[in-house]
Amino acid sequence: MKEEIRRAVAYAVLAQDDGAETTIYSYDTEKRSKMSGSRDDFFDHDMGARVVRSGGSLYHYGLWYHIDLKIAGSSFSGYDHGSKSHFEGVINGRSVQLYDHGEGRYYDYHEGS
């Protein structure tokens, strides 16, 4: 999966519905990315792209494809149609750990300034 997709998934599972601007911090890249909007319709300022949820799917307008996403309590799973790979993860407060099956490794993200 591309970093932009992992970041979008992290925001979709962590964001509040108030639409406030915040950041997603990637421990892998050691970078904060500015995001704004609700978990169902948000904007990735670093990518310059909108991401919209419809049913159990996200659509990334910057990369032009769908990401299936299912959230069940404090865990989530899905399928990235761009990389044709599955992912899964756990939510812990304002942090998320995502396992990318295509890359075969874990990625950690944190929401907040």
Phi and psi restraints in degrees (range 20) as a CNS / XPLOR table:
assign (resid 1 and name C) (resid 2 and name N)
       (resid 2 and name CA) (resid 2 and name C) 1.0 -77.0 20.0 2
assign (resid 2 and name N) (resid 2 and name CA)
       (resid 2 and name C) (resid 3 and name N) 1.0 152.2 20.0 2
assign (resid 2 and name C) (resid 3 and name N)
       (resid 3 and name CA) (resid 3 and name C) 1.0 -56.2 20.0 2
assign (resid 3 and name N) (resid 3 and name CA)
       (resid 3 and name C) (resid 4 and name N) 1.0 -39.5 20.0 2
assign (resid 3 and name C) (resid 4 and name N)
       (resid 4 and name CA) (resid 4 and name C) 1.0 -61.2 20.0 2
assign (resid 4 and name N) (resid 4 and name CA)
       (resid 4 and name C) (resid 5 and name N) 1.0 -33.8 20.0 2
assign (resid 4 and name C) (resid 5 and name N)
       (resid 5 and name CA) (resid 5 and name C) 1.0 -74.6 20.0 2
assign (resid 5 and name N) (resid 5 and name CA)
       (resid 5 and name C) (resid 6 and name N) 1.0 -45.2 20.0 2
assign (resid 5 and name C) (resid 6 and name N)
       (resid 6 and name CA) (resid 6 and name C) 1.0 -59.3 20.0 2
assign (resid 6 and name N) (resid 6 and name CA)
       (resid 6 and name C) (resid 7 and name N) 1.0 -41.5 20.0 2
assign (resid 6 and name C) (resid 7 and name N)
       (resid 7 and name CA) (resid 7 and name C) 1.0 -63.7 20.0 2
assign (resid 7 and name N) (resid 7 and name CA)
       (resid 7 and name C) (resid 8 and name N) 1.0 -41.6 20.0 2
assign (resid 7 and name C) (resid 8 and name N)
       (resid 8 and name CA) (resid 8 and name C) 1.0 -64.5 20.0 2
assign (resid 8 and name N) (resid 8 and name CA)
       (resid 8 and name C) (resid 9 and name N) 1.0 -41.8 20.0 2
assign (resid 8 and name C) (resid 9 and name N)
       (resid 9 and name CA) (resid 9 and name C) 1.0 -63.0 20.0 2
assign (resid 9 and name N) (resid 9 and name CA)
       (resid 9 and name C) (resid 10 and name N) 1.0 -44.8 20.0 2
assign (resid 9 and name C) (resid 10 and name N)
       (resid 10 and name CA) (resid 10 and name C) 1.0 -58.0 20.0 2
assign (resid 10 and name N) (resid 10 and name CA)
       (resid 10 and name C) (resid 11 and name N) 1.0 -45.2 20.0 2
assign (resid 10 and name C) (resid 11 and name N)
       (resid 11 and name CA) (resid 11 and name C) 1.0 -65.5 20.0 2
assign (resid 11 and name N) (resid 11 and name CA)
       (resid 11 and name C) (resid 12 and name N) 1.0 -41.6 20.0 2
assign (resid 11 and name C) (resid 12 and name N)
       (resid 12 and name CA) (resid 12 and name C) 1.0 -61.9 20.0 2
assign (resid 12 and name N) (resid 12 and name CA)
       (resid 12 and name C) (resid 13 and name N) 1.0 -31.0 20.0 2
assign (resid 12 and name C) (resid 13 and name N)
       (resid 13 and name CA) (resid 13 and name C) 1.0 -92.4 20.0 2
assign (resid 13 and name N) (resid 13 and name CA)
       (resid 13 and name C) (resid 14 and name N) 1.0 -19.3 20.0 2
assign (resid 13 and name C) (resid 14 and name N)
       (resid 14 and name CA) (resid 14 and name C) 1.0 -103.5 20.0 2
assign (resid 14 and name N) (resid 14 and name CA)
       (resid 14 and name C) (resid 15 and name N) 1.0 -24.5 20.0 2
assign (resid 14 and name C) (resid 15 and name N)
       (resid 15 and name CA) (resid 15 and name C) 1.0 -64.3 20.0 2
assign (resid 15 and name N) (resid 15 and name CA)
       (resid 15 and name C) (resid 16 and name N) 1.0 147.3 20.0 2
assign (resid 15 and name C) (resid 16 and name N)
       (resid 16 and name CA) (resid 16 and name C) 1.0 -82.7 20.0 2
assign (resid 16 and name N) (resid 16 and name CA)
       (resid 16 and name C) (resid 17 and name N) 1.0 165.5 20.0 2
assign (resid 16 and name C) (resid 17 and name N)
       (resid 17 and name CA) (resid 17 and name C) 1.0 -92.2 20.0 2
assign (resid 17 and name N) (resid 17 and name CA)
       (resid 17 and name C) (resid 18 and name N) 1.0 12.2 20.0 2
assign (resid 17 and name C) (resid 18 and name N)
       (resid 18 and name CA) (resid 18 and name C) 1.0 -85.7 20.0 2
assign (resid 18 and name N) (resid 18 and name CA)
       (resid 18 and name C) (resid 19 and name N) 1.0 -8.1 20.0 2
assign (resid 18 and name C) (resid 19 and name N)
       (resid 19 and name CA) (resid 19 and name C) 1.0 76.6 20.0 2
assign (resid 19 and name N) (resid 19 and name CA)
       (resid 19 and name C) (resid 20 and name N) 1.0 8.9 20.0 2
assign (resid 19 and name C) (resid 20 and name N)
       (resid 20 and name CA) (resid 20 and name C) 1.0 -67.1 20.0 2
assign (resid 20 and name N) (resid 20 and name CA)
       (resid 20 and name C) (resid 21 and name N) 1.0 149.0 20.0 2
assign (resid 20 and name C) (resid 21 and name N)
       (resid 21 and name CA) (resid 21 and name C) 1.0 -73.9 20.0 2
assign (resid 21 and name N) (resid 21 and name CA)
       (resid 21 and name C) (resid 22 and name N) 1.0 138.3 20.0 2
assign (resid 21 and name C) (resid 22 and name N)
       (resid 22 and name CA) (resid 22 and name C) 1.0 -151.3 20.0 2
assign (resid 22 and name N) (resid 22 and name CA)
       (resid 22 and name C) (resid 23 and name N) 1.0 -171.8 20.0 2
assign (resid 22 and name C) (resid 23 and name N)
       (resid 23 and name CA) (resid 23 and name C) 1.0 -128.1 20.0 2
assign (resid 23 and name N) (resid 23 and name CA)
       (resid 23 and name C) (resid 24 and name N) 1.0 155.7 20.0 2
assign (resid 23 and name C) (resid 24 and name N)
       (resid 24 and name CA) (resid 24 and name C) 1.0 -115.5 20.0 2
assign (resid 24 and name N) (resid 24 and name CA)
       (resid 24 and name C) (resid 25 and name N) 1.0 121.4 20.0 2
assign (resid 24 and name C) (resid 25 and name N)
       (resid 25 and name CA) (resid 25 and name C) 1.0 -97.7 20.0 2
assign (resid 25 and name N) (resid 25 and name CA)
       (resid 25 and name C) (resid 26 and name N) 1.0 127.2 20.0 2
assign (resid 25 and name C) (resid 26 and name N)
       (resid 26 and name CA) (resid 26 and name C) 1.0 -98.9 20.0 2
assign (resid 26 and name N) (resid 26 and name CA)
       (resid 26 and name C) (resid 27 and name N) 1.0 118.1 20.0 2
assign (resid 26 and name C) (resid 27 and name N)
       (resid 27 and name CA) (resid 27 and name C) 1.0 -68.9 20.0 2
assign (resid 27 and name N) (resid 27 and name CA)
       (resid 27 and name C) (resid 28 and name N) 1.0 -26.5 20.0 2
assign (resid 27 and name C) (resid 28 and name N)
       (resid 28 and name CA) (resid 28 and name C) 1.0 -70.2 20.0 2
assign (resid 28 and name N) (resid 28 and name CA)
       (resid 28 and name C) (resid 29 and name N) 1.0 -48.1 20.0 2
assign (resid 28 and name C) (resid 29 and name N)
       (resid 29 and name CA) (resid 29 and name C) 1.0 -91.3 20.0 2
assign (resid 29 and name N) (resid 29 and name CA)
       (resid 29 and name C) (resid 30 and name N) 1.0 -10.3 20.0 2
assign (resid 29 and name C) (resid 30 and name N)
       (resid 30 and name CA) (resid 30 and name C) 1.0 56.0 20.0 2
assign (resid 30 and name N) (resid 30 and name CA)
       (resid 30 and name C) (resid 31 and name N) 1.0 43.9 20.0 2
assign (resid 30 and name C) (resid 31 and name N)
       (resid 31 and name CA) (resid 31 and name C) 1.0 -133.8 20.0 2
assign (resid 31 and name N) (resid 31 and name CA)
       (resid 31 and name C) (resid 32 and name N) 1.0 142.4 20.0 2
assign (resid 31 and name C) (resid 32 and name N)
       (resid 32 and name CA) (resid 32 and name C) 1.0 -98.0 20.0 2
assign (resid 32 and name N) (resid 32 and name CA)
       (resid 32 and name C) (resid 33 and name N) 1.0 134.0 20.0 2
assign (resid 32 and name C) (resid 33 and name N)
       (resid 33 and name CA) (resid 33 and name C) 1.0 -118.9 20.0 2
assign (resid 33 and name N) (resid 33 and name CA)
       (resid 33 and name C) (resid 34 and name N) 1.0 127.5 20.0 2
assign (resid 33 and name C) (resid 34 and name N)
       (resid 34 and name CA) (resid 34 and name C) 1.0 -74.5 20.0 2
assign (resid 34 and name N) (resid 34 and name CA)
       (resid 34 and name C) (resid 35 and name N) 1.0 131.6 20.0 2
assign (resid 34 and name C) (resid 35 and name N)
       (resid 35 and name CA) (resid 35 and name C) 1.0 -133.5 20.0 2
assign (resid 35 and name N) (resid 35 and name CA)
       (resid 35 and name C) (resid 36 and name N) 1.0 150.9 20.0 2
assign (resid 35 and name C) (resid 36 and name N)
       (resid 36 and name CA) (resid 36 and name C) 1.0 -149.5 20.0 2
assign (resid 36 and name N) (resid 36 and name CA)
       (resid 36 and name C) (resid 37 and name N) 1.0 152.9 20.0 2
assign (resid 36 and name C) (resid 37 and name N)
       (resid 37 and name CA) (resid 37 and name C) 1.0 113.1 20.0 2
assign (resid 37 and name N) (resid 37 and name CA)
       (resid 37 and name C) (resid 38 and name N) 1.0 179.6 20.0 2
assign (resid 37 and name C) (resid 38 and name N)
       (resid 38 and name CA) (resid 38 and name C) 1.0 -85.1 20.0 2
assign (resid 38 and name N) (resid 38 and name CA)
       (resid 38 and name C) (resid 39 and name N) 1.0 171.1 20.0 2
assign (resid 38 and name C) (resid 39 and name N)
       (resid 39 and name CA) (resid 39 and name C) 1.0 -65.9 20.0 2
assign (resid 39 and name N) (resid 39 and name CA)
       (resid 39 and name C) (resid 40 and name N) 1.0 -15.5 20.0 2
assign (resid 39 and name C) (resid 40 and name N)
       (resid 40 and name CA) (resid 40 and name C) 1.0 -98.6 20.0 2
assign (resid 40 and name N) (resid 40 and name CA)
       (resid 40 and name C) (resid 41 and name N) 1.0 -13.5 20.0 2
assign (resid 40 and name C) (resid 41 and name N)
       (resid 41 and name CA) (resid 41 and name C) 1.0 -159.3 20.0 2
assign (resid 41 and name N) (resid 41 and name CA)
       (resid 41 and name C) (resid 42 and name N) 1.0 102.2 20.0 2
assign (resid 41 and name C) (resid 42 and name N)
       (resid 42 and name CA) (resid 42 and name C) 1.0 -138.7 20.0 2
assign (resid 42 and name N) (resid 42 and name CA)
       (resid 42 and name C) (resid 43 and name N) 1.0 168.5 20.0 2
assign (resid 42 and name C) (resid 43 and name N)
       (resid 43 and name CA) (resid 43 and name C) 1.0 -124.3 20.0 2
assign (resid 43 and name N) (resid 43 and name CA)
       (resid 43 and name C) (resid 44 and name N) 1.0 127.3 20.0 2
assign (resid 43 and name C) (resid 44 and name N)
       (resid 44 and name CA) (resid 44 and name C) 1.0 -93.6 20.0 2
assign (resid 44 and name N) (resid 44 and name CA)
       (resid 44 and name C) (resid 45 and name N) 1.0 104.4 20.0 2
assign (resid 44 and name C) (resid 45 and name N)
       (resid 45 and name CA) (resid 45 and name C) 1.0 -66.2 20.0 2
assign (resid 45 and name N) (resid 45 and name CA)
       (resid 45 and name C) (resid 46 and name N) 1.0 -34.8 20.0 2
assign (resid 45 and name C) (resid 46 and name N)
       (resid 46 and name CA) (resid 46 and name C) 1.0 -66.5 20.0 2
assign (resid 46 and name N) (resid 46 and name CA)
       (resid 46 and name C) (resid 47 and name N) 1.0 -39.1 20.0 2
assign (resid 46 and name C) (resid 47 and name N)
       (resid 47 and name CA) (resid 47 and name C) 1.0 -84.2 20.0 2
assign (resid 47 and name N) (resid 47 and name CA)
       (resid 47 and name C) (resid 48 and name N) 1.0 -22.9 20.0 2
assign (resid 47 and name C) (resid 48 and name N)
       (resid 48 and name CA) (resid 48 and name C) 1.0 69.7 20.0 2
assign (resid 48 and name N) (resid 48 and name CA)
       (resid 48 and name C) (resid 49 and name N) 1.0 37.5 20.0 2
assign (resid 48 and name C) (resid 49 and name N)
       (resid 49 and name CA) (resid 49 and name C) 1.0 -139.2 20.0 2
assign (resid 49 and name N) (resid 49 and name CA)
       (resid 49 and name C) (resid 50 and name N) 1.0 148.0 20.0 2
assign (resid 49 and name C) (resid 50 and name N)
       (resid 50 and name CA) (resid 50 and name C) 1.0 -92.0 20.0 2
assign (resid 50 and name N) (resid 50 and name CA)
       (resid 50 and name C) (resid 51 and name N) 1.0 145.5 20.0 2
assign (resid 50 and name C) (resid 51 and name N)
       (resid 51 and name CA) (resid 51 and name C) 1.0 -129.3 20.0 2
assign (resid 51 and name N) (resid 51 and name CA)
       (resid 51 and name C) (resid 52 and name N) 1.0 128.9 20.0 2
assign (resid 51 and name C) (resid 52 and name N)
       (resid 52 and name CA) (resid 52 and name C) 1.0 -126.7 20.0 2
assign (resid 52 and name N) (resid 52 and name CA)
       (resid 52 and name C) (resid 53 and name N) 1.0 136.7 20.0 2
assign (resid 52 and name C) (resid 53 and name N)
       (resid 53 and name CA) (resid 53 and name C) 1.0 -96.3 20.0 2
assign (resid 53 and name N) (resid 53 and name CA)
       (resid 53 and name C) (resid 54 and name N) 1.0 135.3 20.0 2
assign (resid 53 and name C) (resid 54 and name N)
       (resid 54 and name CA) (resid 54 and name C) 1.0 -137.1 20.0 2
assign (resid 54 and name N) (resid 54 and name CA)
       (resid 54 and name C) (resid 55 and name N) 1.0 111.0 20.0 2
assign (resid 54 and name C) (resid 55 and name N)
       (resid 55 and name CA) (resid 55 and name C) 1.0 64.3 20.0 2
assign (resid 55 and name N) (resid 55 and name CA)
       (resid 55 and name C) (resid 56 and name N) 1.0 -127.6 20.0 2
assign (resid 55 and name C) (resid 56 and name N)
       (resid 56 and name CA) (resid 56 and name C) 1.0 -97.9 20.0 2
assign (resid 56 and name N) (resid 56 and name CA)
       (resid 56 and name C) (resid 57 and name N) 1.0 28.4 20.0 2
assign (resid 56 and name C) (resid 57 and name N)
       (resid 57 and name CA) (resid 57 and name C) 1.0 -139.5 20.0 2
assign (resid 57 and name N) (resid 57 and name CA)
       (resid 57 and name C) (resid 58 and name N) 1.0 143.9 20.0 2
assign (resid 57 and name C) (resid 58 and name N)
       (resid 58 and name CA) (resid 58 and name C) 1.0 -102.5 20.0 2
assign (resid 58 and name N) (resid 58 and name CA)
       (resid 58 and name C) (resid 59 and name N) 1.0 146.2 20.0 2
assign (resid 58 and name C) (resid 59 and name N)
       (resid 59 and name CA) (resid 59 and name C) 1.0 -120.4 20.0 2
assign (resid 59 and name N) (resid 59 and name CA)
       (resid 59 and name C) (resid 60 and name N) 1.0 122.5 20.0 2
assign (resid 59 and name C) (resid 60 and name N)
       (resid 60 and name CA) (resid 60 and name C) 1.0 -97.5 20.0 2
assign (resid 60 and name N) (resid 60 and name CA)
       (resid 60 and name C) (resid 61 and name N) 1.0 109.8 20.0 2
assign (resid 60 and name C) (resid 61 and name N)
       (resid 61 and name CA) (resid 61 and name C) 1.0 -74.8 20.0 2
assign (resid 61 and name N) (resid 61 and name CA)
       (resid 61 and name C) (resid 62 and name N) 1.0 -12.3 20.0 2
assign (resid 61 and name C) (resid 62 and name N)
       (resid 62 and name CA) (resid 62 and name C) 1.0 -82.9 20.0 2
assign (resid 62 and name N) (resid 62 and name CA)
       (resid 62 and name C) (resid 63 and name N) 1.0 -33.1 20.0 2
assign (resid 62 and name C) (resid 63 and name N)
       (resid 63 and name CA) (resid 63 and name C) 1.0 -108.3 20.0 2
assign (resid 63 and name N) (resid 63 and name CA)
       (resid 63 and name C) (resid 64 and name N) 1.0 -10.3 20.0 2
assign (resid 63 and name C) (resid 64 and name N)
       (resid 64 and name CA) (resid 64 and name C) 1.0 65.1 20.0 2
assign (resid 64 and name N) (resid 64 and name CA)
       (resid 64 and name C) (resid 65 and name N) 1.0 45.0 20.0 2
assign (resid 64 and name C) (resid 65 and name N)
       (resid 65 and name CA) (resid 65 and name C) 1.0 -155.7 20.0 2
assign (resid 65 and name N) (resid 65 and name CA)
       (resid 65 and name C) (resid 66 and name N) 1.0 169.8 20.0 2
assign (resid 65 and name C) (resid 66 and name N)
       (resid 66 and name CA) (resid 66 and name C) 1.0 -90.9 20.0 2
assign (resid 66 and name N) (resid 66 and name CA)
       (resid 66 and name C) (resid 67 and name N) 1.0 152.5 20.0 2
assign (resid 66 and name C) (resid 67 and name N)
       (resid 67 and name CA) (resid 67 and name C) 1.0 -131.2 20.0 2
assign (resid 67 and name N) (resid 67 and name CA)
       (resid 67 and name C) (resid 68 and name N) 1.0 115.1 20.0 2
assign (resid 67 and name C) (resid 68 and name N)
       (resid 68 and name CA) (resid 68 and name C) 1.0 -72.2 20.0 2
assign (resid 68 and name N) (resid 68 and name CA)
       (resid 68 and name C) (resid 69 and name N) 1.0 137.1 20.0 2
assign (resid 68 and name C) (resid 69 and name N)
       (resid 69 and name CA) (resid 69 and name C) 1.0 -145.0 20.0 2
assign (resid 69 and name N) (resid 69 and name CA)
       (resid 69 and name C) (resid 70 and name N) 1.0 123.6 20.0 2
assign (resid 69 and name C) (resid 70 and name N)
       (resid 70 and name CA) (resid 70 and name C) 1.0 -122.3 20.0 2
assign (resid 70 and name N) (resid 70 and name CA)
       (resid 70 and name C) (resid 71 and name N) 1.0 125.2 20.0 2
assign (resid 70 and name C) (resid 71 and name N)
       (resid 71 and name CA) (resid 71 and name C) 1.0 -110.7 20.0 2
assign (resid 71 and name N) (resid 71 and name CA)
       (resid 71 and name C) (resid 72 and name N) 1.0 128.7 20.0 2
assign (resid 71 and name C) (resid 72 and name N)
       (resid 72 and name CA) (resid 72 and name C) 1.0 -133.2 20.0 2
assign (resid 72 and name N) (resid 72 and name CA)
       (resid 72 and name C) (resid 73 and name N) 1.0 96.2 20.0 2
assign (resid 72 and name C) (resid 73 and name N)
       (resid 73 and name CA) (resid 73 and name C) 1.0 65.5 20.0 2
assign (resid 73 and name N) (resid 73 and name CA)
       (resid 73 and name C) (resid 74 and name N) 1.0 -119.8 20.0 2
assign (resid 73 and name C) (resid 74 and name N)
       (resid 74 and name CA) (resid 74 and name C) 1.0 -100.0 20.0 2
assign (resid 74 and name N) (resid 74 and name CA)
       (resid 74 and name C) (resid 75 and name N) 1.0 18.4 20.0 2
assign (resid 74 and name C) (resid 75 and name N)
       (resid 75 and name CA) (resid 75 and name C) 1.0 -131.5 20.0 2
assign (resid 75 and name N) (resid 75 and name CA)
       (resid 75 and name C) (resid 76 and name N) 1.0 163.4 20.0 2
assign (resid 75 and name C) (resid 76 and name N)
       (resid 76 and name CA) (resid 76 and name C) 1.0 -150.9 20.0 2
assign (resid 76 and name N) (resid 76 and name CA)
       (resid 76 and name C) (resid 77 and name N) 1.0 161.1 20.0 2
assign (resid 76 and name C) (resid 77 and name N)
       (resid 77 and name CA) (resid 77 and name C) 1.0 -154.7 20.0 2
assign (resid 77 and name N) (resid 77 and name CA)
       (resid 77 and name C) (resid 78 and name N) 1.0 165.4 20.0 2
assign (resid 77 and name C) (resid 78 and name N)
       (resid 78 and name CA) (resid 78 and name C) 1.0 179.8 20.0 2
assign (resid 78 and name N) (resid 78 and name CA)
       (resid 78 and name C) (resid 79 and name N) 1.0 -170.6 20.0 2
assign (resid 78 and name C) (resid 79 and name N)
       (resid 79 and name CA) (resid 79 and name C) 1.0 -141.4 20.0 2
assign (resid 79 and name N) (resid 79 and name CA)
       (resid 79 and name C) (resid 80 and name N) 1.0 127.6 20.0 2
assign (resid 79 and name C) (resid 80 and name N)
       (resid 80 and name CA) (resid 80 and name C) 1.0 -94.4 20.0 2
assign (resid 80 and name N) (resid 80 and name CA)
       (resid 80 and name C) (resid 81 and name N) 1.0 111.4 20.0 2
assign (resid 80 and name C) (resid 81 and name N)
       (resid 81 and name CA) (resid 81 and name C) 1.0 -70.5 20.0 2
assign (resid 81 and name N) (resid 81 and name CA)
       (resid 81 and name C) (resid 82 and name N) 1.0 -20.8 20.0 2
assign (resid 81 and name C) (resid 82 and name N)
       (resid 82 and name CA) (resid 82 and name C) 1.0 -71.6 20.0 2
assign (resid 82 and name N) (resid 82 and name CA)
       (resid 82 and name C) (resid 83 and name N) 1.0 -48.0 20.0 2
assign (resid 82 and name C) (resid 83 and name N)
       (resid 83 and name CA) (resid 83 and name C) 1.0 -94.3 20.0 2
assign (resid 83 and name N) (resid 83 and name CA)
       (resid 83 and name C) (resid 84 and name N) 1.0 -5.1 20.0 2
assign (resid 83 and name C) (resid 84 and name N)
       (resid 84 and name CA) (resid 84 and name C) 1.0 55.5 20.0 2
assign (resid 84 and name N) (resid 84 and name CA)
       (resid 84 and name C) (resid 85 and name N) 1.0 47.7 20.0 2
assign (resid 84 and name C) (resid 85 and name N)
       (resid 85 and name CA) (resid 85 and name C) 1.0 -137.9 20.0 2
assign (resid 85 and name N) (resid 85 and name CA)
       (resid 85 and name C) (resid 86 and name N) 1.0 151.7 20.0 2
assign (resid 85 and name C) (resid 86 and name N)
       (resid 86 and name CA) (resid 86 and name C) 1.0 -87.1 20.0 2
assign (resid 86 and name N) (resid 86 and name CA)
       (resid 86 and name C) (resid 87 and name N) 1.0 159.1 20.0 2
assign (resid 86 and name C) (resid 87 and name N)
       (resid 87 and name CA) (resid 87 and name C) 1.0 -146.7 20.0 2
assign (resid 87 and name N) (resid 87 and name CA)
       (resid 87 and name C) (resid 88 and name N) 1.0 162.3 20.0 2
assign (resid 87 and name C) (resid 88 and name N)
       (resid 88 and name CA) (resid 88 and name C) 1.0 -155.2 20.0 2
assign (resid 88 and name N) (resid 88 and name CA)
       (resid 88 and name C) (resid 89 and name N) 1.0 163.5 20.0 2
assign (resid 88 and name C) (resid 89 and name N)
       (resid 89 and name CA) (resid 89 and name C) 1.0 -171.1 20.0 2
assign (resid 89 and name N) (resid 89 and name CA)
       (resid 89 and name C) (resid 90 and name N) 1.0 178.3 20.0 2
assign (resid 89 and name C) (resid 90 and name N)
       (resid 90 and name CA) (resid 90 and name C) 1.0 -128.6 20.0 2
assign (resid 90 and name N) (resid 90 and name CA)
       (resid 90 and name C) (resid 91 and name N) 1.0 148.1 20.0 2
assign (resid 90 and name C) (resid 91 and name N)
       (resid 91 and name CA) (resid 91 and name C) 1.0 -108.4 20.0 2
assign (resid 91 and name N) (resid 91 and name CA)
       (resid 91 and name C) (resid 92 and name N) 1.0 130.9 20.0 2
assign (resid 91 and name C) (resid 92 and name N)
       (resid 92 and name CA) (resid 92 and name C) 1.0 -134.3 20.0 2
assign (resid 92 and name N) (resid 92 and name CA)
       (resid 92 and name C) (resid 93 and name N) 1.0 93.3 20.0 2
assign (resid 92 and name C) (resid 93 and name N)
       (resid 93 and name CA) (resid 93 and name C) 1.0 66.5 20.0 2
assign (resid 93 and name N) (resid 93 and name CA)
       (resid 93 and name C) (resid 94 and name N) 1.0 -117.3 20.0 2
assign (resid 93 and name C) (resid 94 and name N)
       (resid 94 and name CA) (resid 94 and name C) 1.0 -100.5 20.0 2
assign (resid 94 and name N) (resid 94 and name CA)
       (resid 94 and name C) (resid 95 and name N) 1.0 15.7 20.0 2
assign (resid 94 and name C) (resid 95 and name N)
       (resid 95 and name CA) (resid 95 and name C) 1.0 -121.5 20.0 2
assign (resid 95 and name N) (resid 95 and name CA)
       (resid 95 and name C) (resid 96 and name N) 1.0 156.9 20.0 2
assign (resid 95 and name C) (resid 96 and name N)
       (resid 96 and name CA) (resid 96 and name C) 1.0 -141.1 20.0 2
assign (resid 96 and name N) (resid 96 and name CA)
       (resid 96 and name C) (resid 97 and name N) 1.0 141.8 20.0 2
assign (resid 96 and name C) (resid 97 and name N)
       (resid 97 and name CA) (resid 97 and name C) 1.0 -116.3 20.0 2
assign (resid 97 and name N) (resid 97 and name CA)
       (resid 97 and name C) (resid 98 and name N) 1.0 122.7 20.0 2
assign (resid 97 and name C) (resid 98 and name N)
       (resid 98 and name CA) (resid 98 and name C) 1.0 -114.1 20.0 2
assign (resid 98 and name N) (resid 98 and name CA)
       (resid 98 and name C) (resid 99 and name N) 1.0 129.6 20.0 2
assign (resid 98 and name C) (resid 99 and name N)
       (resid 99 and name CA) (resid 99 and name C) 1.0 -101.2 20.0 2
assign (resid 99 and name N) (resid 99 and name CA)
       (resid 99 and name C) (resid 100 and name N) 1.0 119.7 20.0 2
assign (resid 99 and name C) (resid 100 and name N)
       (resid 100 and name CA) (resid 100 and name C) 1.0 -97.0 20.0 2
assign (resid 100 and name N) (resid 100 and name CA)
       (resid 100 and name C) (resid 101 and name N) 1.0 107.8 20.0 2
assign (resid 100 and name C) (resid 101 and name N)
       (resid 101 and name CA) (resid 101 and name C) 1.0 -64.8 20.0 2
assign (resid 101 and name N) (resid 101 and name CA)
       (resid 101 and name C) (resid 102 and name N) 1.0 -31.8 20.0 2
assign (resid 101 and name C) (resid 102 and name N)
       (resid 102 and name CA) (resid 102 and name C) 1.0 -66.2 20.0 2
assign (resid 102 and name N) (resid 102 and name CA)
       (resid 102 and name C) (resid 103 and name N) 1.0 -38.9 20.0 2
assign (resid 102 and name C) (resid 103 and name N)
       (resid 103 and name CA) (resid 103 and name C) 1.0 -88.5 20.0 2
assign (resid 103 and name N) (resid 103 and name CA)
       (resid 103 and name C) (resid 104 and name N) 1.0 -20.9 20.0 2
assign (resid 103 and name C) (resid 104 and name N)
       (resid 104 and name CA) (resid 104 and name C) 1.0 70.7 20.0 2
assign (resid 104 and name N) (resid 104 and name CA)
       (resid 104 and name C) (resid 105 and name N) 1.0 34.1 20.0 2
assign (resid 104 and name C) (resid 105 and name N)
       (resid 105 and name CA) (resid 105 and name C) 1.0 -155.1 20.0 2
assign (resid 105 and name N) (resid 105 and name CA)
       (resid 105 and name C) (resid 106 and name N) 1.0 166.9 20.0 2
assign (resid 105 and name C) (resid 106 and name N)
       (resid 106 and name CA) (resid 106 and name C) 1.0 -92.6 20.0 2
assign (resid 106 and name N) (resid 106 and name CA)
       (resid 106 and name C) (resid 107 and name N) 1.0 149.2 20.0 2
assign (resid 106 and name C) (resid 107 and name N)
       (resid 107 and name CA) (resid 107 and name C) 1.0 -133.9 20.0 2
assign (resid 107 and name N) (resid 107 and name CA)
       (resid 107 and name C) (resid 108 and name N) 1.0 138.0 20.0 2
assign (resid 107 and name C) (resid 108 and name N)
       (resid 108 and name CA) (resid 108 and name C) 1.0 -115.8 20.0 2
assign (resid 108 and name N) (resid 108 and name CA)
       (resid 108 and name C) (resid 109 and name N) 1.0 139.8 20.0 2
assign (resid 108 and name C) (resid 109 and name N)
       (resid 109 and name CA) (resid 109 and name C) 1.0 -136.3 20.0 2
assign (resid 109 and name N) (resid 109 and name CA)
       (resid 109 and name C) (resid 110 and name N) 1.0 152.9 20.0 2
assign (resid 109 and name C) (resid 110 and name N)
       (resid 110 and name CA) (resid 110 and name C) 1.0 -135.2 20.0 2
assign (resid 110 and name N) (resid 110 and name CA)
       (resid 110 and name C) (resid 111 and name N) 1.0 135.9 20.0 2
assign (resid 110 and name C) (resid 111 and name N)
       (resid 111 and name CA) (resid 111 and name C) 1.0 -99.0 20.0 2
assign (resid 111 and name N) (resid 111 and name CA)
       (resid 111 and name C) (resid 112 and name N) 1.0 132.1 20.0 2
assign (resid 111 and name C) (resid 112 and name N)
       (resid 112 and name CA) (resid 112 and name C) 1.0 138.5 20.0 2
assign (resid 112 and name N) (resid 112 and name CA)
       (resid 112 and name C) (resid 113 and name N) 1.0 163.8 20.0 2
